[in-house]
Amino acid sequence: MPLYQLFAIAKPQVPLSALAVAMKKVGTAVFKAGGVVTEIRSYGKTDLAYKLKTQTGKYGSGQMFQLNFLVRPTTLNDINHDLKVNEDVLRWVVLKEKQYITLPRTVKELRRLEEDVEEFESNPFPPLPEYETDSDEDISDKDISDEDQAVLLKDTLRLD
């Protein structure tokens, strides 16, 4: 069974529960066909490069999500049908992953790869580099107010 990646854009006003239902339908179709879902990602609401025109209107933003799955190619017709019938999904594309691993072409590349593997096996978690700070003071979470922590968290997670 080949590995596929499904990228889809849903209407921006769709609640997360409805988006989860759409992803669950695809996952159920994969499971019924004997496949496996390997990854599910939601990228949230994003602005699109251009407006998508559908029968229900024009959309300049949308909620993006991705599903990676292993399934027989014949199941893609069912998945495409489920997405076509769903009015909340604006666009989607299913991409097939390459199934082969690039092997080294020369003995020199093979030796370099073997050295990298040996280095990783000897030290899989190398120490992190130490960074210098502008001051000698030790900053802990206690020094940061709750509001500042919320702002930092919001900026880190890019919450709107």
C-alpha positions in Angstrom: 0.0 0.0 0.0 1.4 3.4 -0.9 1.6 6.3 1.4 -0.6 9.3 0.5 -0.9 12.8 1.8 -4.2 14.6 1.7 -4.1 18.4 2.0 -7.5 20.1 2.3 -8.9 23.6 2.7 -12.3 24.0 4.5 -14.4 27.1 4.8 -13.1 29.6 7.3 -16.2 29.8 9.5 -16.5 26.0 9.9 -16.3 25.0 13.6 -13.5 22.6 14.6 -16.1 19.9 15.4 -17.3 19.9 11.8 -13.7 19.9 10.6 -13.1 16.9 12.8 -16.1 15.1 11.3 -14.7 15.6 7.8 -11.3 14.2 8.9 -13.0 11.3 10.6 -14.9 10.5 7.4 -11.7 10.2 5.5 -10.1 8.2 8.3 -13.0 5.8 8.4 -12.8 5.3 4.7 -9.1 4.4 5.0 -9.8 2.0 7.9 -12.7 0.3 6.1 -10.4 -0.4 3.2 -7.7 -1.9 5.5 -5.5 1.1 5.5 -3.8 3.1 8.3 -3.8 6.8 9.1 -0.2 7.7 10.0 -0.6 11.4 10.8 -3.3 14.1 11.2 -2.4 17.8 11.3 -4.5 20.9 11.4 -2.9 24.2 10.3 -5.8 26.3 11.5 -7.2 29.3 9.7 -4.9 30.8 7.2 -5.1 33.4 4.5 -5.0 32.0 1.0 -2.8 33.3 -1.9 -5.9 34.0 -4.0 -9.7 33.8 -3.4 -11.4 30.5 -4.0 -14.7 30.7 -5.8 -17.3 28.1 -5.1 -21.1 27.9 -5.6 -21.6 29.3 -2.1 -19.2 32.3 -2.4 -15.7 33.5 -2.5 -13.2 32.7 0.2 -9.9 34.5 0.9 -9.0 32.3 3.9 -9.7 28.8 5.0 -8.9 26.1 7.5 -6.2 23.8 6.3 -5.6 20.2 7.4 -3.5 17.3 6.4 -3.9 13.5 6.7 -1.2 11.0 5.8 -2.4 7.5 5.3 -1.5 4.1 3.7 -4.3 2.7 1.6 -4.9 0.8 -1.7 -5.2 3.2 -4.7 -8.8 2.0 -5.3 -9.9 3.7 -2.1 -9.0 7.1 -3.3 -12.2 7.3 -5.4 -14.2 6.9 -2.1 -12.2 9.5 -0.4 -12.5 11.9 -3.3 -16.3 11.3 -3.3 -16.6 12.0 0.4 -14.7 15.3 0.1 -16.7 16.3 -3.0 -20.0 15.8 -1.2 -18.9 17.7 1.9 -20.0 21.3 1.5 -17.5 22.5 4.1 -14.4 21.4 2.1 -13.4 24.0 -0.6 -10.4 22.2 -2.2 -8.2 19.2 -1.6 -5.4 17.3 -3.2 -4.0 13.8 -2.6 -0.3 13.3 -3.2 1.5 10.0 -3.5 4.7 9.8 -1.5 7.8 8.2 -3.1 8.2 4.6 -2.0 11.9 4.2 -2.4 14.8 5.3 -0.4 17.7 6.9 -2.3 20.7 4.7 -2.0 24.3 5.9 -2.1 25.7 5.9 -5.6 29.4 5.7 -4.8 31.5 3.9 -2.2 32.5 7.3 -0.9 28.9 8.2 -0.2 28.3 4.8 1.4 31.3 5.3 3.7 30.1 8.8 4.7 26.7 7.4 5.5 28.2 4.6 7.6 30.2 7.2 9.5 27.1 9.3 10.2 25.3 6.2 11.5 28.2 5.2 13.7 28.4 8.8 15.1 24.7 8.8 15.8 24.8 5.4 17.5 27.7 6.4 19.7 26.0 9.7 20.8 22.3 9.9 19.8 21.7 13.0 22.0 24.7 15.4 21.7 24.9 18.2 24.2 23.1 21.4 23.3 25.3 24.5 22.7 25.4 27.0 25.5 24.2 30.5 24.8 25.4 33.6 26.4 22.8 36.0 27.9 23.1 39.8 28.1 22.9 39.8 31.8 24.3 37.6 34.6 20.8 37.3 36.2 19.1 34.0 36.3 15.6 34.3 34.7 13.0 31.9 35.9 9.3 31.5 35.2 8.6 33.2 38.5 10.1 36.4 37.2 7.6 36.6 34.3 4.1 37.7 35.0 1.1 35.6 34.0 0.1 38.1 31.4 3.5 38.1 29.8 3.5 34.3 29.8 0.2 34.3 28.0 1.5 36.8 25.4 4.6 34.6 24.9 2.5 31.5 24.6 0.2 33.2 22.1 3.1 34.4 20.0 4.8 31.0 20.1 1.6 29.1 19.1 0.5 32.0 16.8 -3.0 32.1 18.3 -5.4 34.8 17.1 
